């Protein structure tokens, strides 16, 4: 009985080690999200945070996807 338990423990630990070696690191599967605060139309009048700054952020991080919030003014 003890021998059977030892064999099972050895088998389970070997299987666990094989799965651990074949699994990607968890950080490789995570999605990164970058949130950039904007001041909407005021970028045209603000030299410290202009539209050029937003373009620089987008070219630096080169996102695969980005979303915009549209605000309609009446």
C-alpha positions as CSV (number, residue, x, y, z in Angstrom):
1,X,0.0,0.0,0.0
2,X,2.8,2.5,0.9
3,X,4.6,1.6,-2.3
4,X,1.5,2.3,-4.4
5,X,1.1,5.7,-2.7
6,X,4.7,6.6,-3.3
7,X,4.4,5.7,-7.0
8,X,1.3,7.8,-7.3
9,X,3.0,10.8,-5.7
10,X,6.0,10.4,-8.0
11,X,3.7,10.1,-11.0
12,X,1.7,13.2,-10.1
13,X,4.8,15.3,-9.4
14,X,6.3,14.2,-12.8
15,X,3.1,15.1,-14.6
16,X,3.0,18.5,-12.8
17,X,6.6,19.2,-13.7
18,X,5.9,18.4,-17.4
19,X,2.9,20.7,-17.5
20,X,4.8,23.5,-15.7
21,X,7.6,23.3,-18.3
22,X,5.2,23.4,-21.2
23,X,3.1,26.3,-20.0
24,X,3.9,29.8,-21.1
25,X,4.7,32.4,-18.5
26,X,1.5,34.1,-17.3
27,X,2.7,37.5,-18.2
28,X,3.0,36.6,-21.9
29,X,-0.8,36.0,-22.1
30,X,-1.9,39.2,-20.4
31,X,-3.3,42.2,-22.3
32,X,-1.9,45.6,-21.6
33,X,-4.2,48.6,-21.4
34,X,-3.0,52.2,-21.6
35,X,-5.4,54.9,-20.7
36,X,-4.5,58.4,-21.9
37,X,-6.3,61.4,-20.5
38,X,-7.2,64.1,-23.0
39,X,-8.5,67.6,-22.9
40,X,-10.5,67.2,-26.1
41,X,-10.5,70.4,-28.2
42,X,-8.3,72.3,-25.9
43,X,-5.2,70.4,-27.2
44,X,-5.2,73.0,-30.1
45,X,-4.7,75.9,-27.6
46,X,-2.4,74.2,-25.0
47,X,1.3,74.0,-25.9
48,X,2.1,71.8,-22.9
49,X,-0.3,69.1,-24.0
50,X,-0.9,69.5,-27.8
51,X,-2.2,67.2,-30.4
52,X,1.4,66.5,-31.2
53,X,1.9,65.1,-27.7
54,X,-1.0,62.7,-28.3
55,X,0.5,61.6,-31.7
56,X,3.9,61.0,-29.9
57,X,2.1,58.8,-27.2
58,X,0.4,56.8,-30.0
59,X,3.6,56.3,-32.0
60,X,5.6,55.4,-28.8
61,X,3.2,52.7,-27.7
62,X,2.0,51.6,-31.1
63,X,-1.3,50.1,-29.9
64,X,-3.1,47.4,-31.9
65,X,-6.4,49.1,-31.0
66,X,-7.5,52.4,-29.6
67,X,-10.9,53.9,-28.7
68,X,-12.0,57.5,-28.8
69,X,-14.8,59.2,-26.9
70,X,-16.7,61.7,-29.0
71,X,-18.3,64.7,-27.4
72,X,-20.8,66.7,-29.5
73,X,-21.0,70.4,-28.7
74,X,-24.2,72.3,-29.5
